[in-house]
Amino acid sequence: DSGVTQTPKHLITATGQRVTLRCSPRSGDLSVYWYQQSLDQGLQFLIQYYNGEERAKGNILERFSAQQFPDLHSELNLSSLELGDSALYFCASSPLSSGLPGELFFGEGSRLTVL
Amino acid sequence: GQQLNQSPQSMFIQEGEDVSMNCTSSSIFNTWLWYKQDPGEGPVLLIALYKAGELTSNGRLTAQFGITRKDSFLNISASIPSDVGIYFCAGQRGGSNYKLTFGKGTLLTVNP
């Protein structure tokens, strides 16, 4: 158990819909990362937040947005969903200020299926 | 997009055999990491490498940070069935955001 909690574990929805994925980082971790994992693209970095502020952005579509709340949990919002958005979405956390570089702790992921 | 080339894509071996996989990049990374993902789980860190030329072991796992900082390899000795999973290399360029770039993974199957 990494200590990172993601909900929901599975989600099935239709094209054009909007979903929200939720992540609670490990206790004390200030940094949250979102990754998308698909069969053909592997693990793709989407976005990072540190203590409520956006820190880095990857290949995140304009239809996607995220935020980190004062209690440090994070939400990833996916809108106008397309079939190609079907993937595993991982949240990871790290202490950032005290942890070693690269020590990201991943949740179990949210599997999104768009029909 | 992906900038790390990881090979092989998959391996099917007999229990007890040694395994080697590697990762190359066209650009330099300051940190190399190896993660393992079990079915239905998120990736878990196995080994982290912080200096060019560094060789680090974690039990039956050994990884090296290439001298050019553009490659890394992971060896698993005397494989066992629980080694089954997907192994990912990841690189970090440095700076404060700790963003990782991942390879596409090596799927390892161990035949008992």
Interface residues (C-beta under 8 A of the other chain):
Chain A: S2 V4 S31 Y33 Y35 Q41 G42 L43 Q44 F45 Q48 Y50 R55 A56 G58 N59 F90 A92 S94 L96 L100 P101 G102 E103 L104 F105 F106 G107 E108 G109
Chain B: G1 Q2 N30 T31 L33 G40 E41 G42 P43 V44 L45 A48 Y50 F88 A90 Q92 G94 S96 N97 Y98 K99 L100 T101 F102 G103 K104 G105
